[in-house]
Protein backbone atom coordinates (compact mmCIF):
# COMPACT_ATOMS: atom_id res chain seq x y z
CA UNK A 1 0.00 0.00 0.00
CA UNK A 2 1.36 3.42 -0.94
CA UNK A 3 1.55 5.85 1.98
CA UNK A 4 -0.40 9.09 1.88
CA UNK A 5 1.00 12.57 2.50
CA UNK A 6 -0.31 12.30 6.07
CA UNK A 7 1.53 9.01 6.53
CA UNK A 8 4.78 10.61 5.33
CA UNK A 9 4.29 13.62 7.59
CA UNK A 10 3.65 11.35 10.59
CA UNK A 11 7.09 9.79 10.11
CA UNK A 12 8.50 13.15 11.30
CA UNK A 13 11.67 12.72 9.25
CA UNK A 14 14.09 15.55 8.53
CA UNK A 15 15.10 16.56 5.02
CA UNK A 16 18.43 14.77 5.58
CA UNK A 17 16.67 11.56 6.59
CA UNK A 18 14.45 11.70 3.50
CA UNK A 19 17.62 12.31 1.45
CA UNK A 20 19.33 9.28 2.97
CA UNK A 21 16.23 7.20 2.25
CA UNK A 22 16.31 8.33 -1.40
CA UNK A 23 20.04 7.55 -1.58
CA UNK A 24 19.36 4.03 -0.34
CA UNK A 25 16.70 3.57 -3.02
CA UNK A 26 19.01 4.79 -5.79
CA UNK A 27 21.92 2.58 -4.74
CA UNK A 28 19.92 -0.50 -3.88
CA UNK A 29 21.18 -2.87 -1.25
CA UNK A 30 24.75 -2.19 -0.28
CA UNK A 31 27.32 0.32 0.82
CA UNK A 32 26.61 4.01 1.19
CA UNK A 33 29.38 6.54 0.68
CA UNK A 34 29.86 8.75 3.74
CA UNK A 35 26.73 7.52 5.49
CA UNK A 36 24.87 9.82 7.84
CA UNK A 37 24.65 7.36 10.71
CA UNK A 38 22.11 9.42 12.65
CA UNK A 39 19.81 9.45 9.62
CA UNK A 40 20.30 5.72 9.08
CA UNK A 41 19.57 5.02 12.74
CA UNK A 42 16.32 6.99 12.49
CA UNK A 43 15.34 5.13 9.32
CA UNK A 44 16.02 1.80 11.04
CA UNK A 45 13.98 2.88 14.07
CA UNK A 46 11.18 3.99 11.73
CA UNK A 47 11.18 0.56 10.08
CA UNK A 48 12.10 2.01 6.68
CA UNK A 49 15.47 0.28 6.31
CA UNK A 50 17.49 -2.43 7.99
CA UNK A 51 21.17 -3.00 8.58
CA UNK A 52 22.54 -6.09 6.91
CA UNK A 53 24.59 -8.71 8.72
CA UNK A 54 26.63 -11.79 7.94
CA UNK A 55 25.04 -14.99 9.15
CA UNK A 56 26.73 -18.33 9.84
CA UNK A 57 25.06 -20.79 7.42
CA UNK A 58 25.65 -23.71 9.77
CA UNK A 59 24.20 -22.24 12.95
CA UNK A 60 21.97 -19.49 11.55
CA UNK A 61 23.46 -17.06 14.06
CA UNK A 62 24.67 -13.57 13.26
CA UNK A 63 28.46 -13.42 12.90
CA UNK A 64 28.83 -9.67 12.46
CA UNK A 65 27.08 -6.54 11.28
CA UNK A 66 28.08 -4.99 7.96
CA UNK A 67 28.14 -1.34 6.92
CA UNK A 68 25.35 -2.03 4.45
CA UNK A 69 21.67 -1.21 4.62
CA UNK A 70 18.59 -2.21 2.63
CA UNK A 71 15.11 -0.75 2.33
CA UNK A 72 12.25 -2.59 3.97
CA UNK A 73 8.99 -2.95 2.01
CA UNK A 74 7.67 0.05 3.99
CA UNK A 75 10.79 2.03 3.04
CA UNK A 76 10.34 1.19 -0.65
CA UNK A 77 6.70 2.31 -0.47
CA UNK A 78 7.74 5.54 1.24
CA UNK A 79 10.32 6.25 -1.47
CA UNK A 80 7.67 5.76 -4.14
CA UNK A 81 5.45 8.31 -2.38
CA UNK A 82 8.14 10.98 -1.92
CA UNK A 83 7.23 12.50 -5.29
CA UNK A 84 3.99 13.74 -3.71
CA UNK A 85 5.96 16.22 -1.58
CA UNK A 86 6.37 19.63 -3.19
CA UNK A 87 7.08 22.06 -0.34
CA UNK A 88 9.95 20.41 1.53
CA UNK A 89 10.57 23.36 3.87
CA UNK A 90 7.12 23.19 5.42
CA UNK A 91 6.84 19.41 5.17
CA UNK A 92 9.96 18.02 6.82
CA UNK A 93 10.42 17.77 10.56
CA UNK A 94 12.72 20.25 12.23
CA UNK A 95 13.96 20.06 15.79
CA UNK A 96 13.07 23.75 16.16
CA UNK A 97 9.48 23.08 15.13
CA UNK A 98 9.03 20.84 18.16
CA UNK A 99 10.24 23.41 20.67
CA UNK A 100 8.48 26.54 21.79
CA UNK A 101 10.68 29.58 21.34
CA UNK A 102 10.33 32.07 24.17
CA UNK A 103 10.33 35.76 23.36
CA UNK A 104 12.06 38.08 25.79
Beta strands, then each sheet from edge to edge (+ up, - down):
strand 1: 30-31
strand 2: 49-55
strand 3: 62-71
sheet 1: 1+ 3- 2+
end
